[in-house]
Amino acid sequence: MNRLSVREKLGFGIFDLGGNLFFTALGFWSLNYLTDTAGLAAGLAGFAVMIGKLWDAVSDPVMGYISDRTRSRWGRRRPYLLFGALPVLLAMWAFFTAPNIENPCLLTLWAALMLILLNTANTVINVPYASLTPELTSGYHERTILNGYRFGFAVFGTIIGAAAVKPLVDAFSSPRLGFSMTGLLLGGVVALTSLLCFFGTKEKTRSPGDYPAAGFWATYGAVFSNRPFVLLLGTYALHLMGISFLQGILVYYTKYLYRREDLTAPAMVILLLTAMVCIPLSVLVSKRIGKKRTYQICFALLAGGCMIIFCLGHLLGTSFFLGMMVWAGAGVGFSYVAPFAMVPDAVEYDALNTGERKEGAFYGMWTFTAKLGQSLAVFLSGLILAGGGYAAGAVQGAGALMAIRLIIGPLPALIFLLALVLVQFYPLDEGTYKKLTASA
C-alpha cells in the first residue's frame, strides 16, 4: 500500500471543486434555465435534458475504454485533464448562452445538441479523473481518506454551483446575459481545477501486462460480471436519481411554495455547510462501522428529511424549511465519501480475478450511471410539472404546487429507501478485501 502526501491528496481533490460545480450547476439550474430563461416548455425542457444525458450511454463507456488503453508520458488518465480543460469551458459557455429561437421544436433541438456537446466535453475530463483513485493508492482506508479530501473540495464546488448562480445572473442587465456570463465564469473554474489536478498528481508506472487486451464488448461484459460493482452501481443510480429530483426542484419549491426565490441561496449554503462538517465525520464513522453502513445512514437521513418537508414544509414556513436544510445537509455529508471509497474496492476485486487493470471501463460505466440517474430525474420532473399544470413565472395552481411537493418529498424518499435496501447486499467489507489482497 502506498501512502500519499498531503500535496498529492490536495492535487487530486481540487478537481472535484470544478467537477461538483459542473454537476450541481446543471442539476439545480438546467431545467429552470431552459423553462424560465430560454423559454422552453417544462416537458420539452425535461426531454432535452434527458436526450443530452442519454448520449453518455455512448460517450462515458467509450471514454473509459479509451483511457484504459492510453499510453503517454503522463500516464493513462492525466492527458485528458490537460487537453479537455478548454473544450469544457467553451461548451459550458455555449449552453448557458440562450438563442433567440421562438419555434419550440428548434429550441428543443438546440437545447439537446448543446447538452450533448457539454456532456461530451465533461466526459473527456471526468471519466479519466474518476479512474485515478485506484491508480493513486491501493490502501483500503487510504482510499477513504483520499476521497475525504476530494469531497471536501466537492462541497465548495456544490456551494458555488448552487448558491452563486443566482447572484451572478442577477449582477447583469438581463437573465439571458447573466446566464451567459455565468456559464463562462463557471466553465473557467471547471477548466482551472482540471489543470491543477493534472499538475498536482502523478500516476503509477504500469507494466504492459496491466493494459487490457479484450475488445469493447468483452470489456464491458467483464464489468457487468463483477457482482459487487453491479450492486454498487445500481445503488448509486438510485442515489443520484433521488439527489437530482431534489436539486432540480428546490428553486421551484422556494419560488412557488414560499414565493421567496431569494431563499434558495441561503438554503443551499446551510445544507452544504452542514454537509462539509459531516464529511470528515463520515470518514471517522466509516472506519468504525464500515463503508456500507455509513452509506446507508445517508439514505435513511435523506428519506426521512424528504417526507418531513413534504408533510410539514408548506405548513410551518421558511424558518422550519431552513432548519430542515441542516437535517438534509447531514444526509448529503454522509453520501459523499462512502460510494467513491467503495467502488475502487470493487474495481480491485476485478483486477485480482482477471490480472488486468481496466479502471476506465468501470468508471466510464459509473459516471454514465450518475448522468443517467440525473437525466431520468430531470425528465420525470418536467413531466410531473407539466402534468400538474405548471406555467413558468405565473402564480401556480393547486396541481402544480402538489407536483412540486411530490418531487421534493415522497418520490425521492422512495428512491433513497430502495437504495438503502439494495446496498445491503454489497459483499466487500474490510475483512473480505484484506483476504483478497493477501491471497493475490
C-alpha positions in Angstrom: 0.0 0.0 0.0 1.3 3.4 -0.8 0.6 6.4 1.4 0.1 9.7 -0.5 1.4 13.1 0.6 -0.9 15.9 1.5 0.2 17.7 -1.7 -0.9 14.7 -3.8 -4.2 14.4 -1.9 -4.9 18.1 -2.5 -3.9 17.9 -6.1 -6.3 15.0 -6.6 -9.1 16.6 -4.6 -9.1 20.0 -6.2 -10.6 18.6 -9.5 -13.9 17.9 -7.8 -14.4 21.6 -6.8 -14.9 22.1 -10.6 -16.5 18.6 -11.1 -19.2 19.1 -8.5 -19.7 22.7 -9.5 -20.5 21.4 -13.0 -22.8 18.6 -11.7 -24.6 21.0 -9.3 -25.0 23.9 -11.6 -26.5 21.6 -14.3 -28.6 19.7 -11.7 -30.0 22.8 -10.0 -30.3 25.2 -12.9 -30.6 23.5 -16.2 -34.3 22.8 -16.1 -35.1 26.2 -14.6 -32.8 28.0 -17.1 -34.4 26.2 -20.0 -38.0 26.9 -18.8 -37.8 30.4 -17.3 -35.0 32.0 -19.4 -34.6 30.1 -22.7 -38.4 29.9 -22.9 -38.9 26.1 -23.4 -42.0 24.4 -22.0 -41.3 22.2 -19.0 -42.0 18.9 -20.7 -39.8 19.7 -23.7 -37.0 21.0 -21.4 -37.0 17.8 -19.5 -36.9 15.8 -22.7 -33.9 17.8 -24.0 -32.0 17.2 -20.8 -32.7 13.5 -21.0 -31.5 13.3 -24.6 -28.4 15.1 -23.7 -27.6 12.8 -20.8 -28.5 9.6 -22.6 -25.8 10.5 -25.1 -23.5 9.5 -22.3 -24.6 5.9 -22.8 -22.1 6.1 -25.7 -19.6 8.7 -24.5 -18.8 7.6 -21.0 -18.1 3.9 -21.6 -16.2 4.7 -24.8 -14.1 7.3 -22.9 -13.4 4.7 -20.2 -12.4 2.2 -22.8 -10.1 4.7 -24.5 -8.4 5.9 -21.3 -7.6 2.3 -20.2 -5.6 1.8 -23.4 -3.9 5.3 -23.5 -0.1 5.2 -23.2 1.7 8.5 -22.7 4.5 10.0 -20.7 1.8 11.5 -18.4 0.0 8.2 -17.8 -3.4 6.8 -18.9 -5.7 9.4 -17.3 -3.9 12.7 -16.8 -3.5 13.8 -20.5 -7.3 14.2 -20.7 -7.3 16.6 -17.8 -4.8 18.8 -19.7 -6.3 18.7 -23.2 -10.0 18.6 -22.1 -10.0 21.8 -20.0 -10.6 24.3 -22.7 -13.4 22.4 -24.5 -15.4 22.0 -21.3 -15.1 25.8 -20.7 -16.4 26.7 -24.2 -19.2 24.1 -24.1 -20.5 25.4 -20.7 -20.5 28.9 -22.0 -22.3 27.9 -25.2 -25.1 26.0 -23.3 -25.9 28.9 -21.0 -26.0 31.4 -23.9 -29.7 31.2 -24.9 -30.5 31.8 -28.5 -33.4 33.9 -29.8 -35.4 30.9 -31.1 -39.2 31.0 -30.9 -40.0 27.7 -32.6 -40.4 25.2 -29.8 -39.1 22.3 -31.9 -36.0 24.1 -33.0 -35.4 25.4 -29.4 -35.7 21.8 -28.1 -33.2 20.7 -30.8 -30.8 23.4 -29.8 -31.0 22.5 -26.1 -30.5 18.8 -26.8 -27.5 19.5 -29.1 -25.8 21.9 -26.6 -26.3 19.4 -23.8 -24.8 16.6 -25.9 -21.8 18.8 -26.6 -21.5 19.9 -22.9 -21.8 16.3 -21.5 -19.2 15.0 -24.0 -16.7 17.7 -23.0 -17.3 16.9 -19.4 -16.9 13.1 -20.1 -13.4 13.7 -21.5 -12.1 15.0 -18.2 -14.4 13.4 -15.7 -14.1 9.7 -16.6 -10.3 9.7 -16.6 -10.3 11.7 -13.3 -12.7 9.2 -11.6 -10.4 6.4 -12.7 -7.4 8.0 -10.9 -8.4 6.8 -7.4 -7.2 3.2 -7.8 -4.3 4.4 -9.9 -3.0 6.5 -6.9 -3.4 4.1 -4.0 -4.4 0.5 -3.2 -5.0 1.1 0.5 -8.5 0.2 1.9 -8.6 3.2 4.3 -6.2 5.4 2.3 -8.9 5.5 -0.4 -11.5 6.7 2.1 -9.1 9.4 3.3 -8.2 10.4 -0.3 -11.9 10.7 -1.2 -12.4 12.7 2.0 -10.1 15.3 0.5 -11.9 15.1 -2.8 -15.3 15.7 -1.3 -14.1 18.5 0.9 -13.4 20.3 -2.3 -16.6 19.0 -3.8 -18.7 20.8 -1.2 -17.1 24.1 -2.2 -18.0 23.3 -5.8 -21.5 22.5 -4.8 -21.9 25.7 -2.9 -20.7 27.7 -6.0 -22.8 25.7 -8.4 -26.0 26.0 -6.3 -25.8 29.3 -4.4 -23.6 31.5 -6.6 -25.5 31.2 -9.8 -28.5 33.4 -9.0 -26.4 36.3 -7.6 -24.1 36.1 -10.6 -27.0 36.1 -13.0 -28.7 39.0 -11.2 -25.5 41.0 -11.4 -26.1 41.5 -15.2 -28.7 43.6 -17.0 -30.8 40.6 -18.1 -31.2 36.9 -17.2 -30.0 35.9 -20.7 -26.8 37.9 -20.4 -26.4 36.9 -16.8 -26.6 33.2 -17.6 -24.2 33.5 -20.5 -21.6 35.3 -18.4 -22.2 32.9 -15.5 -21.6 29.9 -17.9 -18.3 31.4 -19.0 -17.2 32.1 -15.4 -18.2 28.6 -14.1 -16.7 26.9 -17.1 -13.4 28.7 -16.3 -13.4 27.3 -12.8 -14.0 23.8 -14.1 -11.2 24.1 -16.6 -8.8 25.6 -14.0 -9.4 22.8 -11.5 -8.8 20.2 -14.2 -5.4 21.7 -15.0 -4.5 21.9 -11.3 -5.3 18.2 -10.9 -3.1 17.4 -13.9 -0.1 19.2 -12.4 -0.8 18.0 -8.8 -0.9 14.2 -9.4 1.3 11.5 -10.7 0.2 8.1 -11.9 1.9 4.8 -11.2 4.1 3.4 -13.9 2.1 0.5 -15.4 3.6 -2.7 -16.9 2.5 -3.8 -20.4 0.5 -6.7 -18.8 -1.7 -4.2 -16.9 -3.3 -2.9 -20.1 -6.5 -4.8 -21.0 -6.4 -6.7 -24.3 -10.1 -7.5 -24.6 -12.4 -5.7 -27.1 -15.1 -3.2 -26.2 -18.0 -5.7 -25.7 -15.8 -8.2 -23.8 -14.5 -5.5 -21.5 -18.0 -4.3 -20.5 -19.2 -7.9 -20.2 -16.5 -8.3 -17.6 -17.6 -5.1 -15.9 -21.2 -6.5 -15.5 -20.0 -9.9 -14.3 -18.5 -8.2 -11.2 -21.3 -8.6 -8.7 -20.0 -6.2 -6.1 -19.7 -3.5 -8.7 -23.1 -4.1 -10.2 -24.8 -3.9 -6.8 -23.0 -0.7 -6.0 -23.8 0.7 -9.5 -27.5 0.1 -9.0 -27.3 1.7 -5.6 -25.5 4.8 -7.0 -28.0 5.1 -9.9 -30.8 5.3 -7.3 -28.8 7.7 -5.1 -28.2 10.1 -7.9 -31.7 10.0 -9.2 -33.0 10.9 -5.7 -30.5 13.7 -5.3 -31.3 15.1 -8.8 -35.0 15.3 -8.0 -34.1 17.4 -5.0 -31.6 19.6 -6.9 -33.9 20.4 -9.8 -37.0 21.2 -7.7 -35.5 23.2 -4.9 -35.6 26.6 -6.7 -39.3 25.8 -7.7 -40.2 25.0 -4.1 -38.8 28.3 -2.7 -40.1 30.3 -5.6 -43.7 29.0 -5.7 -44.4 27.5 -2.3 -43.0 30.4 -0.3 -42.8 33.0 -3.0 -39.2 33.5 -1.9 -36.9 32.8 -4.7 -34.2 34.6 -2.7 -34.4 31.8 -0.2 -32.7 29.3 -2.5 -29.2 30.5 -1.9 -29.2 30.6 1.9 -31.0 27.2 2.0 -28.2 25.7 -0.1 -25.5 27.4 2.0 -26.9 25.9 5.2 -27.3 22.5 3.6 -23.8 22.4 2.2 -22.0 23.9 5.3 -23.6 21.1 7.3 -22.5 18.6 4.7 -19.0 20.0 4.9 -18.9 19.4 8.7 -20.3 15.9 8.2 -17.8 14.7 5.6 -14.8 14.2 8.0 -17.3 12.8 10.5 -18.4 10.2 7.9 -14.8 9.2 7.3 -14.4 8.5 11.1 -17.7 6.7 11.2 -16.7 4.6 8.2 -13.6 3.4 10.0 -15.7 2.3 12.9 -18.8 0.7 11.2 -17.7 0.2 7.6 -18.3 2.0 4.3 -21.6 0.2 3.6 -23.3 1.1 6.9 -22.1 4.7 6.5 -23.7 4.9 3.1 -26.9 3.5 4.5 -27.0 6.3 7.1 -27.2 8.9 4.3 -30.2 7.2 2.7 -32.1 7.0 6.0 -31.5 10.7 6.7 -32.4 11.8 3.3 -35.6 9.7 3.0 -36.7 10.9 6.4 -36.0 14.6 5.6 -37.9 14.4 2.3 -41.0 13.1 4.0 -40.9 15.7 6.8 -40.6 18.5 4.3 -43.5 17.1 2.2 -45.7 16.8 5.3 -44.8 20.0 7.1 -42.7 22.3 4.9 -45.7 24.1 3.4 -47.4 24.5 6.7 -44.6 25.6 9.1 -42.9 28.2 6.9 -39.5 29.3 5.9 -37.7 29.0 9.3 -38.7 25.4 9.6 -37.6 24.8 6.0 -34.2 26.3 6.7 -33.9 24.1 9.8 -34.6 21.1 7.7 -31.6 22.0 5.5 -29.4 21.1 8.4 -31.0 17.6 8.5 -30.7 17.2 4.8 -27.1 18.5 4.9 -26.2 15.7 7.3 -27.6 13.2 4.9 -25.7 14.8 2.0 -22.5 14.9 4.0 -22.7 11.1 4.7 -23.4 10.5 1.0 -20.2 11.9 -0.5 -17.3 9.7 0.5 -18.7 6.2 1.0 -19.6 5.2 -2.6 -16.4 6.6 -4.0 -14.4 4.8 -1.4 -16.3 1.5 -2.2 -16.0 1.5 -6.0 -12.2 1.2 -6.1 -12.5 -1.9 -3.9 -14.9 -3.4 -6.4 -12.5 -2.5 -9.2 -9.6 -4.1 -7.4 -11.7 -7.2 -7.0 -11.9 -7.4 -10.8 -8.1 -6.8 -11.2 -7.3 -9.6 -8.7 -9.5 -12.0 -10.5 -8.5 -11.1 -14.1 -5.0 -9.7 -13.8 -6.0 -6.7 -15.9 -6.4 -3.0 -14.9 -9.5 -1.6 -16.6 -10.4 1.2 -14.2 -11.6 3.4 -17.1 -14.2 0.9 -18.1 -15.6 0.7 -14.6 -15.6 4.4 -14.0 -17.0 5.1 -17.5 -20.0 3.0 -16.6 -20.0 4.7 -13.1 -20.2 8.2 -14.5 -22.7 7.1 -17.1 -24.9 5.8 -14.4 -24.7 9.1 -12.5 -25.7 11.0 -15.5 -28.5 8.6 -16.4 -30.0 8.9 -12.9 -29.8 12.7 -13.2 -31.3 12.7 -16.7 -34.2 10.5 -15.7 -35.0 12.6 -12.7 -35.0 15.8 -14.7 -37.1 14.3 -17.4 -39.7 12.9 -14.9 -39.6 16.3 -13.1 -40.5 18.1 -16.3 -43.4 15.6 -17.0 -44.7 15.8 -13.4 -44.6 19.6 -13.5 -46.3 19.7 -16.9 -49.0 17.2 -15.7 -49.6 19.5 -12.7 -50.2 22.5 -14.9 -47.0 24.3 -14.2 -46.7 27.7 -16.1 -43.3 29.5 -15.9 -43.3 32.7 -13.9 -47.1 32.5 -13.1 -48.9 32.1 -9.8 -49.2 28.3 -9.7 -52.4 26.4 -9.1 -53.0 23.6 -6.6 -52.0 20.9 -9.2 -48.6 22.5 -9.8 -47.9 23.1 -6.2 -48.7 19.4 -5.4 -46.4 18.4 -8.2 -43.6 20.4 -6.7 -44.2 18.9 -3.2 -44.3 15.3 -4.6 -40.9 15.9 -6.4 -39.3 17.1 -3.2 -41.0 14.5 -0.9 -42.3 11.0 -1.5 -40.7 10.4 -4.9 -37.0 10.8 -3.8 -37.8 9.3 -0.4 -38.9 6.1 -2.0 -35.8 6.0 -4.2 -33.5 6.5 -1.2 -35.2 3.7 0.6 -34.7 1.4 -2.4 -31.0 2.3 -2.5 -30.7 1.6 1.3 -32.0 -1.9 0.7 -30.0 -2.7 -2.4 -26.6 -1.7 -0.9 -27.2 -4.2 1.9 -26.2 -6.9 -0.5 -22.8 -5.4 -1.3 -20.3 -8.0 -0.1 -16.9 -6.3 0.2 -16.1 -5.3 3.8 -12.6 -4.6 5.2 -12.1 -8.2 6.2 -13.1 -9.6 2.8 -10.9 -7.1 1.0 -7.9 -7.8 3.1 -8.3 -11.6 2.4 -8.5 -11.0 -1.3 -5.4 -8.7 -1.4 -3.4 -11.0 0.9 -4.0 -14.0 -1.4 -3.1 -12.1 -4.6 
